[in-house]
Each structure stands twice: as structure tokens, then as C-alpha cells.
Amino acid sequence: MDTTLRESYGVRWSVAGKRHRKTFQLFALADGFRAELVTATHAGEPFNISTGLPDRHEPKASSVGWYDFAVQFADAQ
């Protein structure tokens, strides 16, 4: 049994008074994520209050509705 402890690296930030935290296995990943947050802040990008992430990190809604997607999927089968 492997009982070695792995180091983890966390990034903590707050948006509109709500605290957020994300943990990474590698320092480089944590530092890169932190750099993205700082860059978005300096660029004046809006942040989502509930997720704490810049709006560009949010998935965009598809222009195809669920019914049209289902019809296309059925046609492809």
C-alpha cells in the first residue's frame, strides 16, 4: 500500500465577497490558473459570482436546441 503523501497546490480568490478555492497536483498548473485569474482581472473581464471564474471560462450555450439535436442524432443512426 502506497502511503506517501502527495503535495497539492491551492489557489484561493474571492468574487463579490464569496471565497473560492481550486487545488492542483502540480505547482505549474496552480500558477498558470492564478495567472489566468490575474490577467482577467487586469483586462477588466467580468467574473461569474457563483462560480468565481471569468465569464470566458463558462461553457457557451449551443445554438442547437435539444429537440433538434435529438432529431439529428436519430437521423444519423
C-alpha positions in Angstrom: 0.0 0.0 0.0 1.4 3.4 -1.0 1.1 5.7 1.9 3.2 8.6 0.5 1.6 12.0 0.8 1.3 14.0 -2.3 1.8 17.7 -2.2 -1.0 19.8 -3.6 -1.1 23.4 -4.5 -4.1 25.6 -4.0 -5.3 28.8 -5.5 -7.7 30.9 -3.4 -9.6 34.0 -4.6 -12.8 35.8 -3.9 -15.5 37.4 -6.1 -18.1 39.7 -4.6 -17.1 38.6 -1.1 -17.6 34.9 -1.9 -14.4 32.8 -1.4 -13.4 30.2 -4.0 -10.6 27.6 -3.9 -9.2 25.2 -6.5 -6.5 22.6 -5.8 -3.9 21.3 -8.3 -1.4 18.4 -8.2 1.4 20.5 -9.8 2.7 23.9 -8.9 2.9 24.9 -12.6 -0.8 24.2 -13.1 -1.8 26.2 -10.0 0.4 29.1 -11.0 -1.0 29.1 -14.6 -4.5 29.2 -13.3 -3.6 32.0 -10.9 -2.1 33.9 -13.8 -5.3 33.5 -15.8 -7.3 35.0 -13.0 -4.9 37.9 -12.6 -4.9 38.5 -16.4 -8.7 38.5 -16.5 -8.8 40.9 -13.6 -6.3 43.3 -15.2 -8.3 43.1 -18.5 -11.5 44.1 -16.7 -13.3 40.9 -17.6 -16.5 40.1 -15.7 -16.5 37.2 -13.3 -19.4 34.9 -12.6 -20.3 35.4 -9.0 -21.5 31.8 -8.4 -18.5 30.0 -10.0 -15.9 32.7 -9.3 -14.5 32.2 -12.8 -14.1 34.7 -15.6 -17.1 34.6 -17.9 -14.9 33.3 -20.8 -14.4 30.1 -18.8 -18.2 29.4 -18.8 -19.5 27.0 -21.4 -21.4 28.7 -24.1 -25.0 27.6 -24.8 -25.3 25.6 -28.0 -27.3 27.3 -30.8 -29.0 23.9 -31.5 -31.9 23.1 -29.2 -32.2 19.7 -27.5 -35.1 18.6 -29.8 -33.2 19.5 -33.0 -30.1 17.7 -31.6 -32.2 14.6 -30.8 -33.6 14.6 -34.4 -30.2 15.0 -35.9 -28.9 12.2 -33.7 -31.7 9.8 -34.7 -31.2 10.7 -38.3 -27.5 9.8 -38.0 -28.3 6.4 -36.5 
